[in-house]
């Protein structure tokens, strides 16, 4: 993992005038202390049409300035760029079956449960769709102090209802999904993702557990006064991912705008290219289509791993129904419109110095709306 060199497409040039409103949204957000700084980029018609950065690492006057290639803790973008992407490739290669019960890979999930409990019917696709019945969040880090103890606690969490009948965004579900994929591959998730996804796509600034030498170059996420009791910079903010030594299915990835635009481009290339082409894309169109489909129950915006636009979406109002994306708790987002062939990345450290501000909820849709209004309408 190293600092990324920006891709071609005007990364170091001044933003085009058409994106002035989008930049103004972010400038106003910094002034309102929604976050101290941000990096952002737009891919349209297979070209990087906007890459820029604003603000600083912190609100301190002498703080380092954010640049286009600044690496951020992308939090739950890990769920799509690492874990879901891994599930996509493993499914595409026939190495996993999404109908496989979780207990087939993690038998401890049903130890001590009765033969009729819904936990026995939780499958991999339920974890991807956040419809497993597992709770959304449980602060287990407050009572456990090791990876083994954390996994024991996760395996014993209640499954509340029949899988597939209720949607609840679940960090525990994705931690267990990441572990299940490790069992399937017989390899830890981080090195598998590095070899099979990040390296083939040239995502050189992306990875888990940045080395100590790079930590000063990464914006801090929090002045932690409750758990680690130190400034969190260059190490994962999420407490459970930290307990798992910085790499987990739900969080832990660090990345940059140029790298995430490359990832988005790989998704869009996969949608266009034929699997019989000389240069076969990493992700094939049928795989992307499958993972982009909304999952039951009715009203659930979640696809397999990915989210899709819904009422009051962070994507704003101009992304088509055939769009996929995800948010990160630290203030990051990635949205890809499969119809318009547009991708937008926004990276911030909105949790600095603490997690109180919720202004990012207004900033994201306003920024995405301004970007999409600056682009020509999709053909067809």
KOLKE-690869 format. One line per 8 residues: number of its first residue (from 1); for each residue x, y, z of C-alpha. Coordinates in pm, whole numbers, plus 50000, padded with zeros to 5 digits. Example, Ala and Ser with C-alpha at 12.3 -4.5 7.8 and 13.67 -1.06 7.14 Angstrom:
residues 2
1 = 51230:49550:50780 ~ 51367:49894:50714
This chain:
residues 380
1 = 50000:50000:50000 ~ 50143:50336:49898 ~ 50034:50687:49812 ~ 49855:50676:49476 ~ 49955:50864:49166 ~ 49648:51027:49012 ~ 49513:50868:48692 ~ 49491:51064:48372
9 = 49200:51299:48331 ~ 49301:51634:48471 ~ 49365:51533:48829 ~ 49587:51832:48901 ~ 49403:52087:48691 ~ 49156:52338:48828 ~ 48798:52202:48834 ~ 48588:52275:48530
17 = 48348:52568:48576 ~ 48052:52332:48535 ~ 48139:52172:48870 ~ 48154:52504:49056 ~ 47824:52438:49235 ~ 47935:52092:49347 ~ 48258:52237:49486 ~ 48061:52515:49652
25 = 47851:52257:49837 ~ 48168:52109:49983 ~ 48323:52446:50063 ~ 48009:52541:50254 ~ 48019:52208:50435 ~ 48375:52271:50550 ~ 48278:52620:50667 ~ 47988:52466:50864
33 = 48230:52212:51015 ~ 48061:51911:50860 ~ 48419:51787:50808 ~ 48761:51957:50799 ~ 48852:51838:50450 ~ 48758:51614:50160 ~ 48871:51461:49832 ~ 48629:51384:49553
41 = 48610:51262:49196 ~ 48375:51190:48908 ~ 48395:50934:48630 ~ 48172:50986:48325 ~ 48183:50826:47979 ~ 48495:50634:48085 ~ 48687:50954:48164 ~ 48781:51114:48494
49 = 48611:51451:48455 ~ 48666:51581:48807 ~ 48925:51516:49076 ~ 48992:51769:49346 ~ 49034:51820:49718 ~ 48942:52087:49969 ~ 49025:52168:50328 ~ 49265:52017:50575
57 = 49314:51706:50786 ~ 49184:51883:51099 ~ 49053:52223:51202 ~ 49395:52325:51336 ~ 49550:52609:51140 ~ 49878:52426:51080 ~ 49710:52103:50970 ~ 49815:51928:50648
65 = 49602:52003:50339 ~ 49396:51728:50178 ~ 49506:51641:49823 ~ 49342:51439:49546 ~ 49545:51130:49634 ~ 49508:51153:50012 ~ 49425:50812:50159 ~ 49123:50795:50392
73 = 48977:50536:50627 ~ 48679:50443:50407 ~ 48497:50249:50682 ~ 48199:50056:50541 ~ 48307:50103:50181 ~ 48507:49796:50285 ~ 48178:49607:50256 ~ 48165:49660:49879
81 = 48523:49721:49764 ~ 48659:49423:49958 ~ 48397:49182:50094 ~ 48120:49211:49835 ~ 48375:49227:49554 ~ 48531:48907:49692 ~ 48188:48740:49704 ~ 48124:48852:49345
89 = 48445:48695:49219 ~ 48403:48375:49420 ~ 48046:48339:49296 ~ 48155:48416:48939 ~ 48427:48151:48960 ~ 48193:47891:49110 ~ 48382:47877:49438 ~ 48087:47969:49657
97 = 47712:47921:49636 ~ 47513:48210:49779 ~ 47247:47963:49892 ~ 47497:47795:50127 ~ 47384:47812:50491 ~ 47624:48012:50703 ~ 47641:47719:50945 ~ 47797:47501:50674
105 = 48100:47730:50681 ~ 48078:47845:51044 ~ 47928:47552:51240 ~ 47958:47748:51564 ~ 47669:47961:51442 ~ 47419:47688:51533 ~ 47590:47532:51833 ~ 47345:47539:52121
113 = 47051:47642:51902 ~ 46746:47426:51855 ~ 46679:47242:51529 ~ 46399:47481:51436 ~ 46574:47811:51505 ~ 46596:48053:51206 ~ 46975:48069:51247 ~ 46991:47734:51066
121 = 46835:47895:50757 ~ 47065:48199:50733 ~ 47246:48177:50399 ~ 47528:48382:50249 ~ 47287:48585:50038 ~ 47097:48690:50352 ~ 47418:48833:50497 ~ 47490:49022:50176
129 = 47136:49162:50166 ~ 47126:49247:50537 ~ 46820:49026:50581 ~ 46973:48757:50804 ~ 46783:48860:51116 ~ 47107:48948:51294 ~ 47106:49275:51489 ~ 47237:49590:51326
137 = 47500:49678:51582 ~ 47607:49545:51920 ~ 47903:49710:52101 ~ 48074:49382:52176 ~ 48412:49554:52198 ~ 48303:49679:52540 ~ 48299:49326:52681 ~ 48552:49126:52474
145 = 48923:49182:52422 ~ 49040:48941:52152 ~ 48944:48820:51803 ~ 48849:48476:51937 ~ 48623:48623:52205 ~ 48464:48859:51953 ~ 48384:48577:51710 ~ 48241:48363:51988
153 = 48010:48651:52082 ~ 47912:48712:51718 ~ 47826:48347:51662 ~ 47594:48355:51962 ~ 47398:48666:51861 ~ 47023:48613:51832 ~ 46863:48576:51490 ~ 46545:48777:51522
161 = 46295:48638:51276 ~ 46292:48432:50962 ~ 46582:48518:50726 ~ 46472:48719:50423 ~ 46164:48869:50587 ~ 46314:49177:50753 ~ 46594:49412:50645 ~ 46832:49557:50903
169 = 47176:49685:50806 ~ 47407:49462:51008 ~ 47776:49503:51085 ~ 47781:49166:51269 ~ 47642:49002:50957 ~ 47925:49134:50741 ~ 48191:49042:50995 ~ 48059:48685:50986
177 = 48036:48699:50605 ~ 48401:48798:50586 ~ 48495:48506:50811 ~ 48280:48267:50603 ~ 48464:48378:50287 ~ 48792:48309:50464 ~ 48676:47954:50533 ~ 48570:47916:50169
185 = 48905:48039:50035 ~ 49115:47893:50319 ~ 49288:48228:50336 ~ 49254:48548:50533 ~ 49037:48807:50360 ~ 49295:49086:50343 ~ 49566:48902:50144 ~ 49305:48738:49919
193 = 49154:49076:49835 ~ 49499:49224:49782 ~ 49600:48952:49534 ~ 49270:48892:49353 ~ 49116:49243:49341 ~ 49345:49529:49437 ~ 49655:49421:49243 ~ 49475:49327:48919
201 = 49296:49664:48920 ~ 49611:49861:49007 ~ 49470:49995:49334 ~ 49811:50064:49483 ~ 49691:50309:49751 ~ 49421:50074:49880 ~ 49459:49816:50153 ~ 49418:49719:50514
209 = 49650:49822:50798 ~ 49857:50108:50653 ~ 50221:50097:50761 ~ 50330:50333:51036 ~ 50526:50541:50784 ~ 50203:50638:50604 ~ 49990:50716:50905 ~ 50080:51088:50921
217 = 49961:51117:50558 ~ 49609:50992:50645 ~ 49348:51226:50793 ~ 49260:51137:51154 ~ 48908:51009:51214 ~ 48858:51073:51582 ~ 49001:51196:51909 ~ 48897:50882:52097
225 = 48837:50962:52462 ~ 48639:50650:52550 ~ 48801:50332:52413 ~ 49158:50360:52285 ~ 49202:50702:52446 ~ 49418:50848:52173 ~ 49401:51023:51840 ~ 49297:50770:51575
233 = 49504:50833:51264 ~ 49613:50580:51006 ~ 49452:50293:51196 ~ 49095:50176:51156 ~ 48839:50378:51351 ~ 48585:50097:51391 ~ 48639:49930:51727 ~ 48547:49578:51616
241 = 48773:49596:51310 ~ 49051:49720:51540 ~ 48998:49419:51768 ~ 49033:49203:51457 ~ 49379:49355:51397 ~ 49255:49609:51144 ~ 49104:49383:50878 ~ 48743:49261:50878
249 = 48451:49204:50648 ~ 48272:49523:50750 ~ 48551:49781:50791 ~ 48925:49836:50785 ~ 48999:49935:50426 ~ 49187:50255:50342 ~ 49169:50405:49994 ~ 49188:50717:49778
257 = 48973:50889:49518 ~ 49188:50776:49221 ~ 49175:50415:49337 ~ 48802:50413:49400 ~ 48739:50562:49055 ~ 48948:50280:48909 ~ 48734:50031:49101 ~ 48418:50195:48970
265 = 48559:50188:48618 ~ 48615:49812:48652 ~ 48248:49768:48740 ~ 48136:49979:48443 ~ 48379:49803:48207 ~ 48238:49473:48321 ~ 47888:49586:48229 ~ 47998:49680:47876
273 = 48246:49408:47787 ~ 48177:49063:47653 ~ 48323:48779:47858 ~ 48458:48642:47528 ~ 48656:48959:47461 ~ 49034:48944:47445 ~ 49060:49167:47752 ~ 48809:48998:47985
281 = 48706:49228:48271 ~ 48754:49125:48632 ~ 48380:49145:48703 ~ 48144:48999:48443 ~ 47815:49161:48348 ~ 47591:48875:48471 ~ 47766:48887:48809 ~ 47725:49263:48840
289 = 47361:49242:48736 ~ 47293:48971:48992 ~ 47457:49159:49278 ~ 47286:49486:49175 ~ 46933:49342:49208 ~ 46731:49455:49508 ~ 46656:49176:49751 ~ 46338:49089:49942
297 = 46147:49193:50143 ~ 45957:49459:49951 ~ 46082:49807:50034 ~ 46438:49691:50102 ~ 46685:49913:49913 ~ 46968:49664:49958 ~ 47098:49454:49676 ~ 47364:49187:49737
305 = 47623:49380:49932 ~ 47541:49703:49753 ~ 47279:49964:49833 ~ 47053:50118:49568 ~ 46889:50463:49553 ~ 46577:50508:49765 ~ 46368:50794:49896 ~ 46595:51054:50058
313 = 46899:50867:49925 ~ 47249:50998:49986 ~ 47288:50967:49607 ~ 47042:51252:49555 ~ 46764:51238:49296 ~ 46948:51193:48965 ~ 47100:50847:48998 ~ 46895:50590:48807
321 = 46726:50293:48976 ~ 47004:50082:48821 ~ 47266:50240:49043 ~ 47471:50078:49318 ~ 47663:50239:49599 ~ 47755:50244:49963 ~ 47840:50478:50247 ~ 48117:50477:50505
329 = 48063:50589:50863 ~ 48375:50807:50851 ~ 48206:51024:50588 ~ 48286:50845:50263 ~ 48064:50737:49975 ~ 48075:50567:49636 ~ 47786:50569:49389 ~ 47789:50408:49043
337 = 47509:50462:48790 ~ 47513:50154:48566 ~ 47280:50317:48310 ~ 47446:50658:48283 ~ 47797:50513:48328 ~ 47874:50769:48596 ~ 48057:50717:48924 ~ 48105:50966:49207
345 = 48343:50931:49503 ~ 48342:51154:49809 ~ 48592:51097:50091 ~ 48582:51293:50417 ~ 48669:51250:50784 ~ 48337:51383:50912 ~ 48393:51209:51250 ~ 48677:51445:51341
353 = 48715:51531:51623 ~ 48411:51330:51736 ~ 48103:51159:51595 ~ 47843:51419:51689 ~ 47795:51608:51362 ~ 47533:51468:51123 ~ 47567:51742:50861 ~ 47705:51487:50614
361 = 47346:51368:50565 ~ 47259:51693:50392 ~ 47593:51734:50218 ~ 47596:51404:50031 ~ 47270:51441:49833 ~ 47336:51810:49765 ~ 47683:51727:49630 ~ 47559:51439:49416
369 = 47274:51647:49276 ~ 47512:51927:49182 ~ 47750:51683:49012 ~ 47478:51512:48811 ~ 47326:51843:48700 ~ 47669:51941:48567 ~ 47689:51632:48347 ~ 47508:51580:48018
377 = 47197:51362:48048 ~ 47243:50991:47986 ~ 47177:50884:47629 ~ 46880:50659:47567
